[in-house]
Amino acid sequence: MVLNDEQFNAFRMEIATFGNIPILSKYCGIGCVFCKVHTDSYLGHYPKIPMIDVDDLLKGFAYINPKVNYVRLGAGVLVAPHTDPFLHPKIYDFIKIASNYFPQKKITTVTTGAYIQEDKVDFLNSISNYGIDLSLITMQEQREAIIPRSERERTMYLLKYAPLNKCTLMFTGELDEIKRDLELLHELDVHKKVRQILVRRMEHTATSQDRLKVLSQSCIDKYEDCISWVKQNYPDVIYTVPILADVYRGGNNEYFIDADERIAKQKSIITNLPKNTCVNLICPKSGYQYFTEAFKYMPNVKTNLIENHLYGGSVSVAGLLNHQDIREQFKPTSNDIMILPNEMYNADGKDLLGEDLCELERYYNSKIILG
């Protein structure tokens, strides 16, 4: 076993929380403009993961949620993010081991494909429950500005011949580029091979590289137009939903379905509380207006917008909320119950800054429910 106790604890937390098995922390050197390795100070809270061995991998399998239908090998969300799984010399062995261990689950690797060996593609195709989540970004003019080591020829080979599970495009702010990217994927029949083609909005944080901030803002300014075009011309393509707004309904309704299910559960919880209990919902920017509308006829419920000041930038999602931002912005006059998004907490019940939920309960002298 390669991992020490501190490393294994982070390794275990990542797997239990996100379903990702981080297998190394080696900086990939591709130079993606999105890379947080050198700019995200919060990631320094976690130890770097050396190249794990088979014993570590097998021990990690025990923390995979039995209810999920996927197992991802490689880059994590918090632990060993923004590396490439194919930098590990045993990655092909690991994929085979995982596919045999979890025959009913899909084994995936998130990668730009830059380090996949062409002569291994036949081997990868032979594993029936394996698929590559290919971070394509774009194949148009801005590709090399976003991914300096873009490996265009290898990427084209993978698009034609590799076992693909998912293909992710990034809207660059240029509508013509997303049009040509989707045309290319359909000309290559990629849409017939993958579980999904996903169009993402480009995001940035306060500490992102300046060139990412410029690209991201251009993308954000034109994202609604992009999605309107995608819905009309490629209705089977799905896309990320930064804000629960009607303009984004259609191509990927799971965001709205999840929100409606959550609202129904929250209303059920609230109706079973003593009458006139003051309930405060803590909301990220992504869902604040949607939840405010849903609860407008419940006078004892107040929705509270908490912006992400810790990360800043265009961040809008619940998963990056944290106690520091809540304490800074939420100053209630009445507060019997607080309902917080469960995405705020990892498998150990800690927020982004490592605080336990009970610390926030003590601070507000209020009961907290996750939902």
N, C-alpha and C positions, 0 to 999 in steps of 0.2 A: 504494500500500500504506500502510495507516494504522499498523500495529503496528511499534514499534521492536524491536530485537533481544531485549531482556529480555522484552517482552510476547509476542513471537512464540515464544520458547522455552517459556514457560508455556502458551501456546495450543497448541503442538505436543504438549507433554507430556500435557495434558488429553485431546486427541483420541486419541493413541496408547494411553493407559492406559484410558480409559473409553468411547471412541466418541462423546463429546460434543463438538460444535463450539461453543465459547462465542463469542457474537457481540456482547456488550456487558456492562458491569458496572453499568449504571444501576439504582439502588435503585428498586424498583417502587412503593413507597408503599402497598401493599395492607395491610401491617402484620400479616402472618401471625405467630401466636405461635411458630411453628417457626423463624422466620428467624434465621440465624446471623450475618448481616452485621455486627451491632454487638456480638456477644457472643463470637464465636469468634476468639481471638487468633491461632490458628494460620493462619487464612486471610490474615492480614496478611503472611505470607511470600511471597505471590504478588502480582504487580503487577495493578492494575486494567486491564481491557481496554476500550479505547474502542470506539465503534461501528465494527465492521470494515467494509471495503468488499468489493466483488466479488473483487478480486485476493487479499485475505486468505482469503476463503472458498474460492476455487479452490486456493490453496496448501495450505489445511487439508485438502482432500479427499485429498491424497497420503498422509496419516497415518492414514486410516481402515483398520482391519484388514480385508483382503479376505475373511476368513472369517466376519465378522459379517453378519447379514442386516438390520441397521438402521443408520440415521444419525440422530442426534439433534441438533437445532439449538437453541441457546439457553443455558439455565443449565447450568453445569458442576458437577462434584462438588467440585473444589478451586479451580478458576479461574472467577471470575464466577458463584458459586453464588447461588441464591435471588434471581435477577432474573426477568424475564419476557421471552421471546423476541419477543413482539408489541409490545414497546416500541421495537424497531428499526424505523425508517421503511421499510427495504427488506425486511422479513421475508417479505412475500408473493413478492417477486422471488427471494429466497434459497430459499424452498421450491420454487419452480418450477425454478430452476437445479439444485438438488440432486436433484430427482426426475428430471430429464432426464439428469443426470450418472450417477446410480445407478439405472437403470431396474429392476434386479433386487432392489434393497433397499427396505425400508420407510423412508420419511422421517417422522420424528416431531418434535413439539415438546411438551415438558413445560410445562404452563401451568395456572393456575387459570381461564383463559378470560376474565379481567376486561378484557383489552385487545383481544380479538378483535372486529373490526367485523362486525356482522350482515350487512352488504351484501357481505362478502367470503366468506361461507359457500358460496355457489354456486361461486365460483372454487375454493375448497379442495376441494369435492366433485368438481370436474372433474379433479383430479389423482389418478389411480388408485392410485398407490403412496404416498399421504400419509395420515396419520392423527394425530389429536390424542391425546396422553396427558393426559387431563383429571384434574387433582388436585381432586377434588370435595370432599374432606374429609368434610363432612356437609351435608345439607340440612335438618337438624332445628334444635331450639331453640338449640343452642350454636354454630351456624354463625358468627354475628356476633361472638361472644366469641373465636372462634379466627381468623376472617378478618374484621377490621373493615370492609374494603371488599369485601363478599362478592359484590356484583353478582348477586343472586338471579335477577332476571328474565333477564339475559343468559345465566346458567348454564342455566336451564331451556330457553332457545332453543337453546343448543348441544346439550343432551341430546336434544332433539327432532330437530334438523336437521343438525348438523355431522357431518363424517366422524370418527368416534371410533375410535381404535386400542385404547385402554386407559382404564379408569375406576377411579380409586383412591379408596377410602373409608378414613377413619380411625376406628377404634373409640374413642369418647369416654369409655368407662367406663359408659355407659348402654345396656343391652341393648335397650331399647325403641327407641332411636334407630337402631341398626344394623338392626333389624327394619324400621323404617319407610323407611330409606334403600334397602334392598334391594327392598322392595315397590315403591317409587317407580320404581327403575330397571327393574324387570320390567314394571310397568304401561306404561312408555314404550318397551318392547321394546329397551332399551339392550343387554340381554344377547344379543340376536340380531345386533347390529351390531359389537360390540367383540371383539377377540381375547381379552380377559380383563377380568373385574371382580376387583379386588384389595382385600382388607381388610388394613389395616396396623395393627400395634401402635404406639402413640404412644411415642416415645423422647425422652429428655432427656440432657443432659450436665451436668457440674458448673457450667458457666457459663450454662446456659439461663435464660431469664426465669422468675421464680418462679411465674407463673401456668401456664407450661408444665409445670413440675415437678409441680404439683398435679394437673393434668389427666392427665399421663403416668402418675403413680403410680396414679391411679384406674383408668386403662386397664389397666395392668400387673396390678393386683390381680385384675381380673375377666376378663382376656384368655382364659384357658383356658375359662371358661364361655361366652364369646362364640364361640370357635372350635368348641366342642362343638355349640352351637346352629346355627352356620353349616353345619357338616358335615352335620347331620341335615336341615336345611331347604333349603339351597341347595348341593348337592354339587358344582355346577360352578363355584362361586365359589372362588377361591384366596386364600391368606392368607400373610403373612410368618411365618416360623418363627424365633423368637428363640433357642430352645434346641432341640437335637436330642433331643426326647423323644417317646415314643409317642403322647401326647395330641395331637400335631400331625400325625401321619401321616394321609394321606387326601386332603385338599384340594389339597396342593401338595407332592407327593413328590419334586420335583426337588432339594430340599435334601438329602434322605436319599440319593437316587441319586448326587448329586455326592459326598457324604461317603463312600459305599461305594466309589465308583470311586477316590477319593483314598486310602482305606485300602488297597485292593488294590494300587495303584501303590507306596505306601510299603512295604508288606510285600514286594513284589517287589524293591525297592531293598535292603531290609534283609537279605533272604535271600541276596543276592549279595555281601554284605560278609563280610570274614573272621570266622570264628566268634568269639563272645564280644565283638564290637565293641559298645561301650556307646553306645546311641543315645538321644538326648533329643528327644522331640517337644514343640515349643512350641505350646500350645493356648489359644485364646480360650475364654471362658466358654461360648459358644454350642455348642462341640463337645467340651468336655473330658470329660464323663462318657461320651459316646458313643464317643470314641476310646479312653478308658481301658478300657472293656469290650471293645473290638475287639482290643486288644493285651495282654490280661491273661495270655495263654498264651505270650507271648514275653518271657522273663525278662531279656533284655538290652535291652529297650525300656522307657523310663519316660516317661509323659505328665506334662507340667508345666503347670499352670494359670497363665496370666499375665493378671491383671486389668488393665483399662484405666484406670490412674490418671491418665494425661495428660488424658483427656477426662472420666473419671468418669461419674457418673450411671448410666443404665441400659445404657450401651454394652456390647455383648457380642460383637461380630463381629471376625473376623480382620483385616479391612481397616483397622482403627484401632489395631492393635498397633504397637509402635514400639520402637526400641532402648532408649530411656530406661526404659521399663517393664520390658523384659526384664532389663536390667542390674540394676535395682532389686530384682527378685523372684527371678531364676533364679541360684541359688548352687550349682552342681553339685559333687559330690565326685568324680565320674567323668564324662568327657564327650569321647568320640571323635568323634561325629558329632551335629550338630544338624539337625533337619528343621523348617523354618519354613513357614508359609502363604505362598504366592506373592502373595496379596492385600495383604500388608504393603508391597509395593514398587510404585512407579510404573514407567512404561516406561523410565525412565533408571536403574532399579535402586536408587532411593533410598527410604528410609522417610518417614514423615510429617514428621520433623524435618530431612529433607534429608541424612541420612547414607547412605553407601554400605554395601552388605552386607559388603564386605571389612573395614570398621571393626569390625563385630561379630565377625567371624572372628578378627581380631587380638586383640580384647579377651579372648575365651575360648580363644584358641590352639586352635581346633577348626574342622574343615571344616563348612560349612553347605550343606545341600541344600534347595532350594525344592520343595515338593510338597503 
